[in-house]
Amino acid sequence: MDTNEMRGKSAKQLGEHIVELRREQFSLRMQKAQGNNTQTHQFKRVRREIARAKTVLTSRSDQD
């Protein structure tokens, strides 16, 4: 999801998206620990998407 799509969502929806991304991040870590992870680029993607969502939430709260 890109930043423009995130700006169109409510704070609650963004919070749910962050939780979903955290679960995905945990799953990737478990796969790595088991030696099953072949898609290492997913770590970077998930980490950056979490940061984007948090940035949108913070900028929204600063405006209020």
Residue frames as a rotation matrix with the C-alpha (Angstrom) as fourth column:
MET 1
0.589 0.808 0.000 0.00
0.808 -0.589 0.000 0.00
0.000 0.000 -1.000 0.00
ASP 2
-0.342 -0.744 0.574 1.44
0.704 -0.608 -0.368 3.37
0.623 0.278 0.731 -0.93
THR 3
-0.872 -0.128 -0.473 1.37
0.450 -0.592 -0.668 6.55
-0.194 -0.795 0.574 1.11
ASN 4
-0.790 0.613 -0.001 -1.52
-0.543 -0.701 0.462 8.12
0.283 0.366 0.887 -0.79
GLU 5
-0.089 0.763 -0.640 -3.73
0.042 0.645 0.763 5.12
0.995 0.041 -0.089 -0.04
MET 6
-0.423 -0.146 -0.894 -2.78
0.846 0.290 -0.447 5.32
0.324 -0.946 0.001 3.63
ARG 7
-0.997 0.031 -0.068 -3.76
-0.006 -0.943 -0.333 8.96
-0.075 -0.332 0.940 3.82
GLY 8
-0.454 0.882 -0.125 -7.26
-0.569 -0.179 0.803 8.02
0.686 0.436 0.583 2.66
LYS 9
-0.087 0.390 -0.917 -7.77
0.466 0.829 0.309 5.58
0.881 -0.400 -0.254 5.54
SER 10
0.737 0.402 0.543 -8.97
-0.305 -0.519 0.799 6.33
0.603 -0.755 -0.260 9.04
ALA 11
-0.116 -0.802 0.586 -6.73
-0.945 -0.092 -0.314 6.10
0.306 -0.590 -0.747 12.08
LYS 12
0.299 0.311 0.902 -8.42
-0.657 0.753 -0.042 2.88
-0.692 -0.580 0.429 13.15
GLN 13
0.997 0.078 0.003 -7.83
-0.047 0.633 -0.772 1.29
-0.063 0.770 0.635 9.74
LEU 14
0.368 -0.930 -0.011 -4.18
-0.534 -0.202 -0.821 2.34
0.761 0.308 -0.571 9.82
GLY 15
-0.085 -0.355 0.931 -3.81
-0.980 0.200 -0.013 0.84
-0.182 -0.913 -0.365 13.28
GLU 16
0.668 0.405 0.624 -5.24
-0.301 0.914 -0.270 -2.45
-0.680 -0.008 0.733 12.04
HIS 17
0.899 -0.388 -0.200 -2.90
-0.136 0.188 -0.973 -2.35
0.415 0.902 0.116 9.05
ILE 18
0.037 -0.920 0.390 0.09
-0.873 -0.220 -0.435 -1.87
0.486 -0.325 -0.811 11.36
VAL 19
0.129 0.080 0.988 -0.98
-0.753 0.657 0.045 -4.86
-0.646 -0.750 0.145 13.45
GLU 20
0.946 0.257 0.197 -1.29
-0.058 0.732 -0.678 -6.95
-0.319 0.630 0.708 10.30
LEU 21
0.611 -0.784 -0.109 2.18
-0.365 -0.157 -0.918 -5.87
0.703 0.600 -0.382 9.18
ARG 22
-0.062 -0.616 0.785 3.64
-0.998 0.022 -0.062 -6.70
0.021 -0.787 -0.616 12.60
ARG 23
0.533 0.318 0.784 2.19
-0.383 0.917 -0.112 -10.20
-0.755 -0.240 0.611 12.31
GLU 24
0.978 -0.204 -0.044 3.75
0.030 0.344 -0.938 -10.56
0.207 0.916 0.343 8.87
GLN 25
0.268 -0.926 0.265 7.07
-0.743 -0.373 -0.556 -9.34
0.614 -0.048 -0.788 10.25
PHE 26
0.067 -0.177 0.982 6.89
-0.864 0.482 0.145 -11.91
-0.499 -0.858 -0.120 13.06
SER 27
0.849 0.319 0.422 6.09
-0.080 0.866 -0.494 -14.65
-0.523 0.386 0.760 10.56
LEU 28
0.772 -0.623 -0.127 9.10
-0.225 -0.080 -0.971 -13.68
0.595 0.778 -0.202 8.46
ARG 29
0.003 -0.789 0.615 11.34
-0.971 -0.148 -0.185 -13.81
0.237 -0.597 -0.767 11.53
MET 30
0.318 0.174 0.932 10.09
-0.555 0.831 0.035 -17.29
-0.768 -0.529 0.361 12.39
GLN 31
0.997 0.031 0.070 10.69
0.041 0.542 -0.839 -18.46
-0.064 0.840 0.539 8.83
LYS 32
0.441 -0.895 0.066 14.21
-0.587 -0.343 -0.734 -17.07
0.679 0.284 -0.676 9.00
ALA 33
-0.018 -0.425 0.905 14.87
-0.973 0.217 0.083 -18.85
-0.231 -0.879 -0.418 12.29
GLN 34
0.536 0.304 0.788 13.71
-0.201 0.952 -0.231 -22.14
-0.820 -0.034 0.571 10.79
GLY 35
-0.549 -0.835 0.041 15.83
-0.088 0.106 0.990 -21.60
-0.831 0.541 -0.132 7.70
ASN 36
-0.078 0.634 0.769 12.84
0.829 0.470 -0.303 -21.50
-0.553 0.614 -0.563 5.34
ASN 37
0.611 0.409 -0.678 13.05
0.110 -0.892 -0.439 -17.87
-0.784 0.194 -0.590 4.28
THR 38
-0.166 -0.643 0.748 14.18
0.917 0.178 0.356 -17.35
-0.362 0.745 0.560 0.71
GLN 39
0.280 0.355 0.892 12.60
0.692 -0.719 0.069 -13.91
0.665 0.598 -0.447 0.21
THR 40
-0.266 -0.498 -0.825 14.84
0.948 -0.289 -0.132 -11.70
-0.173 -0.817 0.550 2.30
HIS 41
-0.856 -0.044 0.515 13.64
0.246 -0.912 0.329 -8.55
0.455 0.408 0.791 0.52
GLN 42
0.132 0.990 -0.052 10.31
0.461 -0.015 0.887 -8.89
0.877 -0.141 -0.458 2.35
PHE 43
0.016 -0.200 -0.980 11.92
0.993 -0.109 0.038 -7.80
-0.115 -0.974 0.197 5.63
LYS 44
-0.880 -0.440 -0.180 12.80
0.407 -0.893 0.195 -4.40
-0.246 0.098 0.964 4.19
ARG 45
-0.626 0.706 0.333 9.39
0.130 -0.326 0.936 -3.97
0.769 0.629 0.112 2.53
VAL 46
0.286 0.775 -0.563 7.44
0.717 0.217 0.662 -4.71
0.636 -0.593 -0.494 5.71
ARG 47
-0.197 -0.451 -0.870 9.67
0.926 -0.376 -0.015 -2.55
-0.321 -0.809 0.492 7.88
ARG 48
-0.976 -0.212 0.055 9.31
0.217 -0.893 0.395 0.42
-0.034 0.397 0.917 5.56
GLU 49
-0.346 0.922 0.175 5.55
0.219 -0.102 0.970 0.01
0.912 0.374 -0.166 5.20
ILE 50
0.252 0.356 -0.900 5.19
0.950 0.089 0.301 0.04
0.187 -0.930 -0.316 9.00
ALA 51
-0.583 -0.563 -0.586 7.24
0.660 -0.748 0.063 3.24
-0.474 -0.351 0.808 9.11
ARG 52
-0.874 0.307 0.376 5.06
0.120 -0.614 0.780 4.84
0.471 0.727 0.500 6.43
ALA 53
0.076 0.973 -0.218 1.86
0.533 0.145 0.834 4.00
0.843 -0.180 -0.507 8.29
LYS 54
0.141 -0.084 -0.986 3.23
0.971 -0.181 0.154 5.36
-0.192 -0.980 0.056 11.56
THR 55
-0.860 -0.499 -0.105 4.38
0.457 -0.845 0.278 8.54
-0.228 0.191 0.955 9.81
VAL 56
-0.544 0.747 0.382 0.90
0.161 -0.355 0.921 9.12
0.823 0.563 0.073 8.38
LEU 57
0.351 0.682 -0.642 -0.67
0.776 0.172 0.607 8.57
0.525 -0.711 -0.468 11.82
THR 58
-0.189 -0.520 -0.833 1.78
0.889 -0.451 0.080 10.97
-0.417 -0.725 0.548 13.47
SER 59
-0.961 -0.173 0.217 1.35
0.260 -0.832 0.491 13.68
0.096 0.528 0.844 10.85
ARG 60
-0.184 0.973 0.137 -2.41
0.349 -0.066 0.935 13.37
0.919 0.219 -0.328 11.22
SER 61
0.412 0.327 -0.851 -2.26
0.898 0.016 0.441 13.80
0.158 -0.945 -0.287 15.00
ASP 62
-0.582 -0.692 -0.427 0.06
0.721 -0.682 0.122 16.80
-0.375 -0.237 0.896 14.64
GLN 63
-0.800 0.312 0.513 -2.48
0.223 -0.638 0.737 18.55
0.557 0.704 0.441 12.43
ASP 64
0.158 0.953 -0.257 -5.33
0.634 0.102 0.766 18.18
0.757 -0.284 -0.589 14.93
